[in-house]
Each structure stands twice: as C-alpha cells, then as structure tokens.
Amino acid sequence: MLFKQITMNNEIEKRICPYCGVEFIPKRSNQTFCNSACRTAHHNKRNNAKRKELAKLFKPIEKQYYALLELLNGEKEVTVHKEYLRGIGVNFSLFTHIHYNKTINKNCYALHTVHYYKVDKEHYKICTND
C-alpha cells in the first residue's frame, strides 16, 4: 500500500511493509520492506513453501535412485526379479528421464545415472548410464 503525506511543500512517501505491516519511509525508491530482516523473512517463508512442495516429488525419486545404486554395488549392470524390486520399494512409474541404451538399441527408464529395462516377463536389468 502506498500513500503520500505532504509537509512544508516536500512530499514524504510512506509505505506499509507487506511482511510485518509497519508503516515506514523508504530510503530508496524501490524499497518494499521496512528492513532487511522482514525482506529475508518474507522470501524465506515463500521459498520454504516451494521447497516443501518439491520435496514431496523428489524424495521418492531419490529413495528409489539410492536403492538401485545399492543393488548395483559397484557393478556396471545387474539383473533382478521384479518382485524383489517391488519389495525394496521400487515404483516403476518413477523416473527422471528416458535413456537410450546403445548396447541393446532400446530406450530405458532412468533415474539420474542409473537406468533399467525389462529383460523378460519377470526380470529387470539395472545398468549405469554409458
């Protein structure tokens, strides 16, 4: 909110801080908050809300990524039964991108540096990206 108070032919522009609601006289023409503490608190509050929302998306992906990395155990590729993967919490609909595997000439689901594809009806091959 912006309003002006006129005193002795000089205009003094007063503003209201959107974070704490205190009336203040700005020191700069583009000053929005009454002080840096309110500005920082406002932006932290806004960004924390965004981070919490994104964490809901990224936490399951991160968990699955580390589970697949643990299965690889330093190997380049490993074949695993699909029920074992489900048992450790792998959700086959979660992936970060599609990876083209040059060895098998096939697109695979990938989580960062690990990708997986169906070998047969019951097994999946987990590989590191080439």
N, C-alpha and C positions, 0 to 999 in steps of 0.2 A: 504494500500500500504506500502511496506517495502523496504527500501534501506539502504545501509551502506556507511559511509564516513570514510575513513582511514586517521588518523593523528598521526604522530610520533609512528608508529608501534602499536597503540591501535585502536581497531575498535569501532567506536561510531555508534550505530544503531539508525537511525531516523525513525520515523513513522509519518503517517498523520492521524489525528483524523477523524473517519468516520462521526462524527456529525457536526463539525464546519470547517473541512478542514485545520486546523492549523498543521504545522509541529512541532513535539516535540521529545525530547529524553526521552524514557521511564525510569522510576525509578525501574520498575520490569520487569521481562522477559515476564509476561503475561498481561502487561498493554496495553489496546486497545485504550482508550480515553485519551485526553490530561489532563483532570482533572475530578474531581467527578461531577462537575456541568454538563459537557457535557454527562457523563455517565448516570446521573439521567435524564436529559432532553431526551436523546435518548430512554431510557426504558419507561419513562412516555408517550412519543409520541406513541410508539409501543403498550403499554398496554391500553392507552385510545382508540385507534382504535379498539382493541379487545372488550373492554367494550361496546362501542357504538354498535358494531355488535351484541353482545349478548343481549343488552337491547331491540333490535328490536324483539327478540324472547321471552324474559321473561316479558316484560311489559304487553302484552295482557293476559298472563297466570296469572300474579299477579293480574291484574284487575278483571279477572273472579273469582279467588280464593276469593278475598275480597267480591265480590258480593254474592257468595254462602254462605260465612260465615255470612254476614249480613242477608241473608234470614233465616238462622238457628236461629239467635237471641238467642243463648244460649241453644236452644233445641238440642236433640240428632238427630232428623230427622224431616223433613217437606216435604209434597207433594205439588208440584207447577205445574201449567199449563205450557205446553211447550211454548206457545205464550208469556206468562209473562216473562219467562226466556230469550227468544229472545229479548223481549222489553228492558230488562235491559242489553243487550249486551253479553249474554252467547253464545259462539260459541261451539257447541257440538263436534267439531273436535279437540279442545284443551284439552289436559290432560297431566299430568306428568307421570302417571303410571297406571297400571291395578291393582285394589284392589279386593281381594276375600272377599266377604261378607259372613261370616259363617251363619248368620241368615237365609238368603234366598238361600244359596249354589249357588252363582252366582258371576261371575266376573263383576266388575263395573269400569267405568272410574273414575279416581281420580285426584284431584289437591291437592297435599301435604297432608293435614289431612282431606280433605272432599272428599267424592265420591258420584256419582249419577248414577241412573239407571232408565230405562223406566218402569213405573208401568203398563200403558195401552197405547192406541194409542195417548192420549192427555196429559198425566201427567208423571212427573218425581219425583222420591223421592230423596231428598238430605239428606245425612247422614254424621255424623262424623265417622272416621275410628275407628274400635274397637281395 
